[in-house]
Amino acid sequence: MLVYFWGFLYSNYVRFWLKWILRLLTRKCELQRVFDGLQAGAQRTLSIGNRRIVLRNAVHVEEAEVDKCVRDVMKEKKIEQKDTGFKTNLHISLLQISGYKKLYLNVENLRKVPYDSDNEEHEEQLIELWNLLMPHENLKARITKQWCDIGFQGDDPKTDFRGMGLLGLVNLVYFSKHYTNEARQILSRSNHPKLGYSYAIVGINLTEMAYSLLKNGALKSHLYNMVSGSPQMEHFHQFYCYLVYEFDKFWFEEEPESIMHFNQYREKFHEKIKGLLLHCDVILTLQN
């Protein structure tokens, strides 16, 4: 009862006067004090998203409205326009928040595109994946058992993209193009006689993992620390590359009895990544 009474008293009376006294002493509003006390990146941007002050509408703005929103916030909170540091920091944080939402929509839209073997661009990307991973071996046909050599389940890879759509293929191609040596090394390791796994199928599975972490907001700290502005598709692909590289290491360190235990170890790896993403200063990239 006493705790409830104190909570009511603080919310309705004490907090108002405390904020008034602090503003009088520091000549800064609560939002300015928050910005001053937190590091740039996830700490600052997440604190904005969690606060129900004047920013409760600002966190929902589109990227094109950010400049106007910053001016409106400064006007409402009576912050002088010459405070360029605050203006810049608020602008960056709002760009990160709006950019995260836009990135999710872009990733979701790509995921919803089904692989179409009649689409020339889709086919070109699939052939590019083969050429990047198997440069010294030509495909004998479009539909061939050779696809199993890079970890697809059957003789036509299009059936393996049903869950993640074109997003799964784009991720595989991105990793193979930007980290070609690493991709070929991991493909080689995936053919291990005892600890081997299906490279392409696991890659698509990791696309689903990256997608789900983006969707539930778990990637916010990582992306807010990584990008001083709007996160782009490039940054999502980079995180995917990290997952592929780290999963391969994790798999061989764990030494599963067989591929039949894949789901168990996949979930263990997933929990490990989620744990890392809880740290406010996290950045998960291959460069690190």
Disulfide bonds with the S-S distance in Angstrom:
none
